[in-house]
Amino acid sequence: MKTRNKYLANAGVMLALIGLGACSGMSQQGQNTAIGAGAGAIGGAVLTGGSAAGTVGGAVVAGVIGHEISK
């Protein structure tokens, strides 16, 4: 049951991040940041077994990478 709750929480975070990526008014750099953060959150959650620290850490690292790629 705990695993299911972790995955549901991570899915909610992912949906929010994907929704941000769909905003038409965002710059290319903003879109890349949101996409990177979403992908990083998934990767961090998978690699750490759904821990909050892994999810947030992955989102932050990949978000920064997505931001810097667009420069």
FITORTI-456664 format. One record per residue: residue number from 0; residue in three letters; x, y, z of N, C-alpha, C in turn. Coordinates in steps of 0.2 Angstrom, whole numbers, plus 5000, padded with zeros to 4 digits. Layout:
<gufi><pos>NUM</pos><code>ALA</code><n_X>X</n_X><n_Y>Y</n_Y><n_Z>Z</n_Z><ca_X>X</ca_X><ca_Y>Y</ca_Y><ca_Z>Z</ca_Z><c_X>X</c_X><c_Y>Y</c_Y><c_Z>Z</c_Z></gufi>
...
//
This chain:
<gufi><pos>0</pos><code>MET</code><n_X>5004</n_X><n_Y>4994</n_Y><n_Z>5000</n_Z><ca_X>5000</ca_X><ca_Y>5000</ca_Y><ca_Z>5000</ca_Z><c_X>5004</c_X><c_Y>5006</c_Y><c_Z>5000</c_Z></gufi>
<gufi><pos>1</pos><code>LYS</code><n_X>5010</n_X><n_Y>5006</n_Y><n_Z>5004</n_Z><ca_X>5014</ca_X><ca_Y>5012</ca_Y><ca_Z>5004</ca_Z><c_X>5017</c_X><c_Y>5013</c_Y><c_Z>4997</c_Z></gufi>
<gufi><pos>2</pos><code>THR</code><n_X>5019</n_X><n_Y>5008</n_Y><n_Z>4994</n_Z><ca_X>5022</ca_X><ca_Y>5009</ca_Y><ca_Z>4987</ca_Z><c_X>5017</c_X><c_Y>5012</c_Y><c_Z>4982</c_Z></gufi>
<gufi><pos>3</pos><code>ARG</code><n_X>5011</n_X><n_Y>5010</n_Y><n_Z>4983</n_Z><ca_X>5005</ca_X><ca_Y>5013</ca_Y><ca_Z>4978</ca_Z><c_X>5005</c_X><c_Y>5020</c_Y><c_Z>4980</c_Z></gufi>
<gufi><pos>4</pos><code>ASN</code><n_X>5005</n_X><n_Y>5022</n_Y><n_Z>4986</n_Z><ca_X>5004</ca_X><ca_Y>5029</ca_Y><ca_Z>4988</ca_Z><c_X>5010</c_X><c_Y>5033</c_Y><c_Z>4985</c_Z></gufi>
<gufi><pos>5</pos><code>LYS</code><n_X>5016</n_X><n_Y>5030</n_Y><n_Z>4985</n_Z><ca_X>5022</ca_X><ca_Y>5034</ca_Y><ca_Z>4983</ca_Z><c_X>5021</c_X><c_Y>5035</c_Y><c_Z>4975</c_Z></gufi>
<gufi><pos>6</pos><code>TYR</code><n_X>5019</n_X><n_Y>5030</n_Y><n_Z>4972</n_Z><ca_X>5018</ca_X><ca_Y>5031</ca_Y><ca_Z>4965</ca_Z><c_X>5012</c_X><c_Y>5036</c_Y><c_Z>4963</c_Z></gufi>
<gufi><pos>7</pos><code>LEU</code><n_X>5007</n_X><n_Y>5036</n_Y><n_Z>4967</n_Z><ca_X>5002</ca_X><ca_Y>5040</ca_Y><ca_Z>4965</ca_Z><c_X>5004</c_X><c_Y>5048</c_Y><c_Z>4966</c_Z></gufi>
<gufi><pos>8</pos><code>ALA</code><n_X>5008</n_X><n_Y>5049</n_Y><n_Z>4972</n_Z><ca_X>5010</ca_X><ca_Y>5055</ca_Y><ca_Z>4973</ca_Z><c_X>5015</c_X><c_Y>5057</c_Y><c_Z>4968</c_Z></gufi>
<gufi><pos>9</pos><code>ASN</code><n_X>5019</n_X><n_Y>5053</n_Y><n_Z>4965</n_Z><ca_X>5024</ca_X><ca_Y>5055</ca_Y><ca_Z>4960</ca_Z><c_X>5020</c_X><c_Y>5056</c_Y><c_Z>4953</c_Z></gufi>
<gufi><pos>10</pos><code>ALA</code><n_X>5015</n_X><n_Y>5052</n_Y><n_Z>4952</n_Z><ca_X>5011</ca_X><ca_Y>5053</ca_Y><ca_Z>4946</ca_Z><c_X>5008</c_X><c_Y>5060</c_Y><c_Z>4946</c_Z></gufi>
<gufi><pos>11</pos><code>GLY</code><n_X>5006</n_X><n_Y>5062</n_Y><n_Z>4952</n_Z><ca_X>5003</ca_X><ca_Y>5069</ca_Y><ca_Z>4953</ca_Z><c_X>5008</c_X><c_Y>5074</c_Y><c_Z>4951</c_Z></gufi>
<gufi><pos>12</pos><code>VAL</code><n_X>5014</n_X><n_Y>5074</n_Y><n_Z>4954</n_Z><ca_X>5019</ca_X><ca_Y>5078</ca_Y><ca_Z>4952</ca_Z><c_X>5021</c_X><c_Y>5078</c_Y><c_Z>4945</c_Z></gufi>
<gufi><pos>13</pos><code>MET</code><n_X>5021</n_X><n_Y>5073</n_Y><n_Z>4942</n_Z><ca_X>5022</ca_X><ca_Y>5072</ca_Y><ca_Z>4935</ca_Z><c_X>5017</c_X><c_Y>5076</c_Y><c_Z>4931</c_Z></gufi>
<gufi><pos>14</pos><code>LEU</code><n_X>5011</n_X><n_Y>5075</n_Y><n_Z>4932</n_Z><ca_X>5005</ca_X><ca_Y>5078</ca_Y><ca_Z>4929</ca_Z><c_X>5006</c_X><c_Y>5085</c_Y><c_Z>4929</c_Z></gufi>
<gufi><pos>15</pos><code>ALA</code><n_X>5007</n_X><n_Y>5088</n_Y><n_Z>4935</n_Z><ca_X>5008</ca_X><ca_Y>5095</ca_Y><ca_Z>4936</ca_Z><c_X>5014</c_X><c_Y>5098</c_Y><c_Z>4932</c_Z></gufi>
<gufi><pos>16</pos><code>LEU</code><n_X>5019</n_X><n_Y>5094</n_Y><n_Z>4931</n_Z><ca_X>5025</ca_X><ca_Y>5096</ca_Y><ca_Z>4927</ca_Z><c_X>5024</c_X><c_Y>5096</c_Y><c_Z>4920</c_Z></gufi>
<gufi><pos>17</pos><code>ILE</code><n_X>5020</n_X><n_Y>5091</n_Y><n_Z>4918</n_Z><ca_X>5018</ca_X><ca_Y>5090</ca_Y><ca_Z>4911</ca_Z><c_X>5014</c_X><c_Y>5096</c_Y><c_Z>4909</c_Z></gufi>
<gufi><pos>18</pos><code>GLY</code><n_X>5009</n_X><n_Y>5098</n_Y><n_Z>4913</n_Z><ca_X>5004</ca_X><ca_Y>5103</ca_Y><ca_Z>4912</ca_Z><c_X>5008</c_X><c_Y>5110</c_Y><c_Z>4911</c_Z></gufi>
<gufi><pos>19</pos><code>LEU</code><n_X>5013</n_X><n_Y>5111</n_Y><n_Z>4915</n_Z><ca_X>5017</ca_X><ca_Y>5117</ca_Y><ca_Z>4914</ca_Z><c_X>5021</c_X><c_Y>5117</c_Y><c_Z>4907</c_Z></gufi>
<gufi><pos>20</pos><code>GLY</code><n_X>5023</n_X><n_Y>5111</n_Y><n_Z>4905</n_Z><ca_X>5026</ca_X><ca_Y>5111</ca_Y><ca_Z>4898</ca_Z><c_X>5022</c_X><c_Y>5112</c_Y><c_Z>4893</c_Z></gufi>
<gufi><pos>21</pos><code>ALA</code><n_X>5015</n_X><n_Y>5111</n_Y><n_Z>4894</n_Z><ca_X>5010</ca_X><ca_Y>5113</ca_Y><ca_Z>4888</ca_Z><c_X>5008</c_X><c_Y>5120</c_Y><c_Z>4888</c_Z></gufi>
<gufi><pos>22</pos><code>CYS</code><n_X>5011</n_X><n_Y>5124</n_Y><n_Z>4892</n_Z><ca_X>5009</ca_X><ca_Y>5131</ca_Y><ca_Z>4892</ca_Z><c_X>5011</c_X><c_Y>5134</c_Y><c_Z>4885</c_Z></gufi>
<gufi><pos>23</pos><code>SER</code><n_X>5007</n_X><n_Y>5137</n_Y><n_Z>4882</n_Z><ca_X>5009</ca_X><ca_Y>5140</ca_Y><ca_Z>4875</ca_Z><c_X>5013</c_X><c_Y>5147</c_Y><c_Z>4876</c_Z></gufi>
<gufi><pos>24</pos><code>GLY</code><n_X>5013</n_X><n_Y>5150</n_Y><n_Z>4881</n_Z><ca_X>5016</ca_X><ca_Y>5156</ca_Y><ca_Z>4882</ca_Z><c_X>5023</c_X><c_Y>5155</c_Y><c_Z>4885</c_Z></gufi>
<gufi><pos>25</pos><code>MET</code><n_X>5026</n_X><n_Y>5149</n_Y><n_Z>4886</n_Z><ca_X>5032</ca_X><ca_Y>5148</ca_Y><ca_Z>4889</ca_Z><c_X>5038</c_X><c_Y>5149</c_Y><c_Z>4883</c_Z></gufi>
<gufi><pos>26</pos><code>SER</code><n_X>5043</n_X><n_Y>5151</n_Y><n_Z>4885</n_Z><ca_X>5049</ca_X><ca_Y>5151</ca_Y><ca_Z>4881</ca_Z><c_X>5052</c_X><c_Y>5144</c_Y><c_Z>4880</c_Z></gufi>
<gufi><pos>27</pos><code>GLN</code><n_X>5056</n_X><n_Y>5144</n_Y><n_Z>4875</n_Z><ca_X>5059</ca_X><ca_Y>5137</ca_Y><ca_Z>4873</ca_Z><c_X>5063</c_X><c_Y>5135</c_Y><c_Z>4879</c_Z></gufi>
<gufi><pos>28</pos><code>GLN</code><n_X>5066</n_X><n_Y>5140</n_Y><n_Z>4883</n_Z><ca_X>5070</ca_X><ca_Y>5138</ca_Y><ca_Z>4888</ca_Z><c_X>5066</c_X><c_Y>5136</c_Y><c_Z>4894</c_Z></gufi>
<gufi><pos>29</pos><code>GLY</code><n_X>5060</n_X><n_Y>5139</n_Y><n_Z>4895</n_Z><ca_X>5056</ca_X><ca_Y>5137</ca_Y><ca_Z>4900</ca_Z><c_X>5053</c_X><c_Y>5130</c_Y><c_Z>4899</c_Z></gufi>
<gufi><pos>30</pos><code>GLN</code><n_X>5051</n_X><n_Y>5129</n_Y><n_Z>4893</n_Z><ca_X>5049</ca_X><ca_Y>5122</ca_Y><ca_Z>4891</ca_Z><c_X>5054</c_X><c_Y>5117</c_Y><c_Z>4893</c_Z></gufi>
<gufi><pos>31</pos><code>ASN</code><n_X>5060</n_X><n_Y>5118</n_Y><n_Z>4891</n_Z><ca_X>5065</ca_X><ca_Y>5113</ca_Y><ca_Z>4892</ca_Z><c_X>5066</c_X><c_Y>5112</c_Y><c_Z>4899</c_Z></gufi>
<gufi><pos>32</pos><code>THR</code><n_X>5066</n_X><n_Y>5117</n_Y><n_Z>4903</n_Z><ca_X>5067</ca_X><ca_Y>5116</ca_Y><ca_Z>4910</ca_Z><c_X>5061</c_X><c_Y>5112</c_Y><c_Z>4913</c_Z></gufi>
<gufi><pos>33</pos><code>ALA</code><n_X>5055</n_X><n_Y>5113</n_Y><n_Z>4911</n_Z><ca_X>5049</ca_X><ca_Y>5109</ca_Y><ca_Z>4914</ca_Z><c_X>5050</c_X><c_Y>5102</c_Y><c_Z>4912</c_Z></gufi>
<gufi><pos>34</pos><code>ILE</code><n_X>5052</n_X><n_Y>5101</n_Y><n_Z>4905</n_Z><ca_X>5052</ca_X><ca_Y>5094</ca_Y><ca_Z>4903</ca_Z><c_X>5058</c_X><c_Y>5091</c_Y><c_Z>4906</c_Z></gufi>
<gufi><pos>35</pos><code>GLY</code><n_X>5063</n_X><n_Y>5094</n_Y><n_Z>4907</n_Z><ca_X>5069</ca_X><ca_Y>5091</ca_Y><ca_Z>4911</ca_Z><c_X>5067</c_X><c_Y>5089</c_Y><c_Z>4918</c_Z></gufi>
<gufi><pos>36</pos><code>ALA</code><n_X>5064</n_X><n_Y>5094</n_Y><n_Z>4921</n_Z><ca_X>5062</ca_X><ca_Y>5092</ca_Y><ca_Z>4928</ca_Z><c_X>5057</c_X><c_Y>5087</c_Y><c_Z>4929</c_Z></gufi>
<gufi><pos>37</pos><code>GLY</code><n_X>5052</n_X><n_Y>5086</n_Y><n_Z>4924</n_Z><ca_X>5048</ca_X><ca_Y>5080</ca_Y><ca_Z>4924</ca_Z><c_X>5051</c_X><c_Y>5074</c_Y><c_Z>4923</c_Z></gufi>
<gufi><pos>38</pos><code>ALA</code><n_X>5056</n_X><n_Y>5074</n_Y><n_Z>4918</n_Z><ca_X>5059</ca_X><ca_Y>5067</ca_Y><ca_Z>4917</ca_Z><c_X>5064</c_X><c_Y>5066</c_Y><c_Z>4923</c_Z></gufi>
<gufi><pos>39</pos><code>GLY</code><n_X>5067</n_X><n_Y>5071</n_Y><n_Z>4926</n_Z><ca_X>5071</ca_X><ca_Y>5069</ca_Y><ca_Z>4931</ca_Z><c_X>5067</c_X><c_Y>5067</c_Y><c_Z>4937</c_Z></gufi>
<gufi><pos>40</pos><code>ALA</code><n_X>5061</n_X><n_Y>5069</n_Y><n_Z>4938</n_Z><ca_X>5057</ca_X><ca_Y>5067</ca_Y><ca_Z>4944</ca_Z><c_X>5056</c_X><c_Y>5060</c_Y><c_Z>4943</c_Z></gufi>
<gufi><pos>41</pos><code>ILE</code><n_X>5054</n_X><n_Y>5058</n_Y><n_Z>4937</n_Z><ca_X>5052</ca_X><ca_Y>5051</ca_Y><ca_Z>4935</ca_Z><c_X>5059</c_X><c_Y>5046</c_Y><c_Z>4937</c_Z></gufi>
<gufi><pos>42</pos><code>GLY</code><n_X>5064</n_X><n_Y>5049</n_Y><n_Z>4934</n_Z><ca_X>5071</ca_X><ca_Y>5045</ca_Y><ca_Z>4935</ca_Z><c_X>5073</c_X><c_Y>5044</c_Y><c_Z>4942</c_Z></gufi>
<gufi><pos>43</pos><code>GLY</code><n_X>5072</n_X><n_Y>5050</n_Y><n_Z>4946</n_Z><ca_X>5074</ca_X><ca_Y>5050</ca_Y><ca_Z>4953</ca_Z><c_X>5070</c_X><c_Y>5045</c_Y><c_Z>4957</c_Z></gufi>
<gufi><pos>44</pos><code>ALA</code><n_X>5063</n_X><n_Y>5045</n_Y><n_Z>4955</n_Z><ca_X>5058</ca_X><ca_Y>5041</ca_Y><ca_Z>4959</ca_Z><c_X>5060</c_X><c_Y>5034</c_Y><c_Z>4957</c_Z></gufi>
<gufi><pos>45</pos><code>VAL</code><n_X>5061</n_X><n_Y>5032</n_Y><n_Z>4951</n_Z><ca_X>5062</ca_X><ca_Y>5025</ca_Y><ca_Z>4949</ca_Z><c_X>5069</c_X><c_Y>5023</c_Y><c_Z>4952</c_Z></gufi>
<gufi><pos>46</pos><code>LEU</code><n_X>5074</n_X><n_Y>5027</n_Y><n_Z>4952</n_Z><ca_X>5081</ca_X><ca_Y>5024</ca_Y><ca_Z>4955</ca_Z><c_X>5081</c_X><c_Y>5024</c_Y><c_Z>4962</c_Z></gufi>
<gufi><pos>47</pos><code>THR</code><n_X>5077</n_X><n_Y>5028</n_Y><n_Z>4966</n_Z><ca_X>5077</ca_X><ca_Y>5027</ca_Y><ca_Z>4973</ca_Z><c_X>5071</c_X><c_Y>5024</c_Y><c_Z>4976</c_Z></gufi>
<gufi><pos>48</pos><code>GLY</code><n_X>5067</n_X><n_Y>5021</n_Y><n_Z>4972</n_Z><ca_X>5062</ca_X><ca_Y>5017</ca_Y><ca_Z>4975</ca_Z><c_X>5056</c_X><c_Y>5021</c_Y><c_Z>4977</c_Z></gufi>
<gufi><pos>49</pos><code>GLY</code><n_X>5055</n_X><n_Y>5027</n_Y><n_Z>4974</n_Z><ca_X>5050</ca_X><ca_Y>5032</ca_Y><ca_Z>4976</ca_Z><c_X>5051</c_X><c_Y>5036</c_Y><c_Z>4982</c_Z></gufi>
<gufi><pos>50</pos><code>SER</code><n_X>5057</n_X><n_Y>5037</n_Y><n_Z>4984</n_Z><ca_X>5058</ca_X><ca_Y>5042</ca_Y><ca_Z>4990</ca_Z><c_X>5057</c_X><c_Y>5049</c_Y><c_Z>4987</c_Z></gufi>
<gufi><pos>51</pos><code>ALA</code><n_X>5055</n_X><n_Y>5053</n_Y><n_Z>4992</n_Z><ca_X>5054</ca_X><ca_Y>5060</ca_Y><ca_Z>4990</ca_Z><c_X>5060</c_X><c_Y>5064</c_Y><c_Z>4989</c_Z></gufi>
<gufi><pos>52</pos><code>ALA</code><n_X>5066</n_X><n_Y>5062</n_Y><n_Z>4992</n_Z><ca_X>5072</ca_X><ca_Y>5065</ca_Y><ca_Z>4991</ca_Z><c_X>5075</c_X><c_Y>5064</c_Y><c_Z>4984</c_Z></gufi>
<gufi><pos>53</pos><code>GLY</code><n_X>5074</n_X><n_Y>5057</n_Y><n_Z>4982</n_Z><ca_X>5076</ca_X><ca_Y>5055</ca_Y><ca_Z>4975</ca_Z><c_X>5072</c_X><c_Y>5059</c_Y><c_Z>4970</c_Z></gufi>
<gufi><pos>54</pos><code>THR</code><n_X>5066</n_X><n_Y>5059</n_Y><n_Z>4971</n_Z><ca_X>5061</ca_X><ca_Y>5062</ca_Y><ca_Z>4966</ca_Z><c_X>5063</c_X><c_Y>5070</c_Y><c_Z>4965</c_Z></gufi>
<gufi><pos>55</pos><code>VAL</code><n_X>5063</n_X><n_Y>5073</n_Y><n_Z>4971</n_Z><ca_X>5065</ca_X><ca_Y>5080</ca_Y><ca_Z>4971</ca_Z><c_X>5072</c_X><c_Y>5082</c_Y><c_Z>4968</c_Z></gufi>
<gufi><pos>56</pos><code>GLY</code><n_X>5077</n_X><n_Y>5078</n_Y><n_Z>4970</n_Z><ca_X>5084</ca_X><ca_Y>5078</ca_Y><ca_Z>4968</ca_Z><c_X>5084</c_X><c_Y>5077</c_Y><c_Z>4960</c_Z></gufi>
<gufi><pos>57</pos><code>GLY</code><n_X>5081</n_X><n_Y>5072</n_Y><n_Z>4958</n_Z><ca_X>5081</ca_X><ca_Y>5071</ca_Y><ca_Z>4951</ca_Z><c_X>5078</c_X><c_Y>5077</c_Y><c_Z>4947</c_Z></gufi>
<gufi><pos>58</pos><code>ALA</code><n_X>5072</n_X><n_Y>5079</n_Y><n_Z>4949</n_Z><ca_X>5069</ca_X><ca_Y>5085</ca_Y><ca_Z>4946</ca_Z><c_X>5073</c_X><c_Y>5091</c_Y><c_Z>4946</c_Z></gufi>
<gufi><pos>59</pos><code>VAL</code><n_X>5077</n_X><n_Y>5092</n_Y><n_Z>4951</n_Z><ca_X>5081</ca_X><ca_Y>5098</ca_Y><ca_Z>4951</ca_Z><c_X>5087</c_X><c_Y>5098</c_Y><c_Z>4947</c_Z></gufi>
<gufi><pos>60</pos><code>VAL</code><n_X>5090</n_X><n_Y>5092</n_Y><n_Z>4947</n_Z><ca_X>5096</ca_X><ca_Y>5091</ca_Y><ca_Z>4943</ca_Z><c_X>5094</c_X><c_Y>5092</c_Y><c_Z>4935</c_Z></gufi>
<gufi><pos>61</pos><code>ALA</code><n_X>5089</n_X><n_Y>5088</n_Y><n_Z>4933</n_Z><ca_X>5087</ca_X><ca_Y>5088</ca_Y><ca_Z>4926</ca_Z><c_X>5084</c_X><c_Y>5094</c_Y><c_Z>4924</c_Z></gufi>
<gufi><pos>62</pos><code>GLY</code><n_X>5081</n_X><n_Y>5098</n_Y><n_Z>4929</n_Z><ca_X>5078</ca_X><ca_Y>5104</ca_Y><ca_Z>4927</ca_Z><c_X>5083</c_X><c_Y>5109</c_Y><c_Z>4925</c_Z></gufi>
<gufi><pos>63</pos><code>VAL</code><n_X>5089</n_X><n_Y>5109</n_Y><n_Z>4929</n_Z><ca_X>5094</ca_X><ca_Y>5114</ca_Y><ca_Z>4928</ca_Z><c_X>5098</c_X><c_Y>5112</c_Y><c_Z>4921</c_Z></gufi>
<gufi><pos>64</pos><code>ILE</code><n_X>5098</n_X><n_Y>5105</n_Y><n_Z>4920</n_Z><ca_X>5101</ca_X><ca_Y>5103</ca_Y><ca_Z>4914</ca_Z><c_X>5097</c_X><c_Y>5106</c_Y><c_Z>4908</c_Z></gufi>
<gufi><pos>65</pos><code>GLY</code><n_X>5090</n_X><n_Y>5105</n_Y><n_Z>4908</n_Z><ca_X>5086</ca_X><ca_Y>5107</ca_Y><ca_Z>4903</ca_Z><c_X>5086</c_X><c_Y>5115</c_Y><c_Z>4902</c_Z></gufi>
<gufi><pos>66</pos><code>HIS</code><n_X>5087</n_X><n_Y>5118</n_Y><n_Z>4908</n_Z><ca_X>5088</ca_X><ca_Y>5126</ca_Y><ca_Z>4907</ca_Z><c_X>5094</c_X><c_Y>5128</c_Y><c_Z>4904</c_Z></gufi>
<gufi><pos>67</pos><code>GLU</code><n_X>5100</n_X><n_Y>5124</n_Y><n_Z>4905</n_Z><ca_X>5106</ca_X><ca_Y>5126</ca_Y><ca_Z>4903</ca_Z><c_X>5107</c_X><c_Y>5124</c_Y><c_Z>4895</c_Z></gufi>
<gufi><pos>68</pos><code>ILE</code><n_X>5103</n_X><n_Y>5119</n_Y><n_Z>4893</n_Z><ca_X>5104</ca_X><ca_Y>5117</ca_Y><ca_Z>4886</ca_Z><c_X>5101</c_X><c_Y>5122</c_Y><c_Z>4881</c_Z></gufi>
<gufi><pos>69</pos><code>SER</code><n_X>5097</n_X><n_Y>5126</n_Y><n_Z>4883</n_Z><ca_X>5093</ca_X><ca_Y>5131</ca_Y><ca_Z>4879</ca_Z><c_X>5097</c_X><c_Y>5137</c_Y><c_Z>4878</c_Z></gufi>
<gufi><pos>70</pos><code>LYS</code><n_X>5103</n_X><n_Y>5138</n_Y><n_Z>4882</n_Z><ca_X>5106</ca_X><ca_Y>5144</ca_Y><ca_Z>4881</ca_Z><c_X>5110</c_X><c_Y>5145</c_Y><c_Z>4875</c_Z></gufi>
//
